[in-house]
Amino acid sequence: MTETLSGRAVDGERFRRALAAHAAGVVVITAQDDETPIGLTATSFSSVSLEPPLVSFYVNQSSSTWPRLRSAGHFAVNMLTSDQDELAVRFARKGIDRFAEPTRWHRGPFGAPLLSDASVHLVCLPHTTAEVGDHVLVVGLVCEATVHGTSRPLLYHQGRFGRFIPHS
């Protein structure tokens, strides 16, 4: 049955344009690889379960950060605020030290790098991974949750970062 369905799949560019219409929250996933902090920007973050407390995100299998993130004993989810778009861009770029200035961060519980001024930090233990298409689904068990404020979230929509404006 999969062959029949895959023959009916839309092409990648049409799919990309359709998904661009969906606004997504922006997070940076950080971890410690030996003594080196690592991180990447993700717009596929989601809650999974309350009992147990699980969250998830997807990472491209070709990501150069993924092998190092996979071997980490824990990771942190840094929920970005609407004024942290430059930070999101920085952690999406390749070939740079993402943790160098102007990035501000400190080590959190278990040594995970936590980005300064994020609205929420979740420290997670790896729970499950699964290859799904050209990505890897990563599920983490939340073992620490710190809410720093209720700032407006950074959103990604139509290929650009933006801010949430609530209805009055």
Salt bridges, closest charged atoms under 4 A:
GLU13 OE1 - ARG16 NE 3.65
ASP33 OD2 - ARG68 NE 2.79
ASP117 OD2 - ARG104 NH1 2.90
ASP134 OD1 - HIS135 ND1 2.63
